[in-house]
Amino acid sequence: MTLHVLGSVNIDHVYRVPHAPGPGETLADQGYARGLGGKGANQALAAARAGAAVRFVGAIGADGGWTRHHLASTGVAVDHLAQVSEATGHAVILVEPCGENRIIIHGGANRALPASLIDAALSAARPGDWWLSQNETTRVHESFVAARAAGLRTAYAAAPFDAAAAEAVLDGLDLLALNEGEAAALETHLGQPLAALPVTHVLLTLGAQGARLISGAPGARTVLEVPAFPVTPIDTTGAGDCFLGVALAGLDHGLEAAEALRRAAAAAAIQVTRPGAAGALPDVTEIDAFLAERA
């Protein structure tokens, strides 16, 4: 099967800072790096490095040719990555010594997807493939409607969080992925708990506390708890994207949910011990070695 990722491509500008700047404060950085990011690109690369067949659906500007090459060199199919007149999206990321980050994103090309892109991408898909998206691009809702009509399984990462956008895509969704803060905000917005949502699987990532998968029909749910692997993080940027991409790669390969999420937890543990987002993602060999050491 194939994982089709309708998602964002960002050029990340990462600054290491001694602390988050306060109001009116000018702060000298302690290091700078540029790299490939964007939730869509991160998730696509994580899945591809974990062994999944991945096709990317999105847009870049004329300044983003190197991002296309990076995706393709990792095995991600980029035949549906369009070039548009807007500049490639970018992010400014401040990373503190503890590994926590603060991020500002500029949508750019991610917010200017051609109307024909979804139909073209779905014409290459097959029933049973996965269709994954987030909130950093346009045309998310219409893409899920078309993907479900084409017989694809659908997964949605509700980030950056937008309550109305999340509510619009819930009906018929196969997998909803949220972190703890996003889950609380969605429950407040909808006035109901996650277990009552019309979604087959709800994946809740809990950082150092691991992850929780709520599955089944409302009223007959099962809950799977997956612990995190204890590590000392240096940069948590993209950890949730890494977890989701590797989890979907495992599910697409037919792994049981517990094993797919265990592999995702291992990948995220490796990723947070490295600087950056896309450049810190582990491959399948590194995930296998990490798990073997902790068997």
Phi, psi and omega in degrees: 000171181233143173259115178262122184248107170275107188201183185268148168242121178238149167267114183274131171248107189254124179243127173271126186233152180291333177195165177291131181293144177270178180303128178075002183273133171259128190233129174281137179279169177247008179165152182220143174211150174246140180201178178278135177210205189099136184300319180296312180298317179300313182293320179296314180294320179300315180293318180295317180292337176274000173109003180277154169276121189232135173238128183264140179234115183180199184213147174227169175262184180296339180275001187252018181303323181292333177290322175301314181298319180298312179300312182296322182291342178266000177100006178276128177288130186240022181291346176245029172259102187277155170254129182237176185285335179288156176291153176302141177303155177214163179226142171253120188239123175257122182246123179274165182303330180284353180099346178290153184226160172230133191229136170241131180242147172244122188295313180052230183300334179298336181261014184226043182291133177299143182299330183280351189294319183296312180299318180297318181292317182290337177294339179264358183268164178234150175306137182097342173296163174263142171240118185242136174212174182220203183248019181262004178230170171272172173067024182291309183299313182295330179292322179292320177301313181291321181294317178296320179296331179273002176086017179272154171278142188241137178226142186221125173262116188278057183214148347303141193293133175218110187301316182294319179297318179295314180301324184294334187254000188293322187298117177083004181290140179276323181215129176245125180246130180217157167266181187297319180292319179296320179298315180297319181294321180291318178299319178295316181295318184272340182072027178209155181285163180303323184295344181267357184287149181279054184231136184295316181228132173244117181256118182249116178267136189236024178062233182294348178269359177098221183210160180226131177246118178256119188232159176101183180278149176307133183094346179220046185279150167244151182235127177247122178258129180238117182286155173278157173273128182289123177218168174259107185284148172243343180197114183267005181301125175080006183297319178294322177295318177301311181302311184294316181299316181289322177299314180293325176300317179295315179297321179295330178277001177089012178290150170297152184303319182298319181286321178299318181285329176295319177294323178295320178296320178296316180298316180295323178297319177294315187298320184285351176269008180233152178282148174095182182249273183300322182289348182262358185290134179278159174260178187297325179295318179292322177296314179300316181295318179300314181292323179296323179294335184249016180293000000 
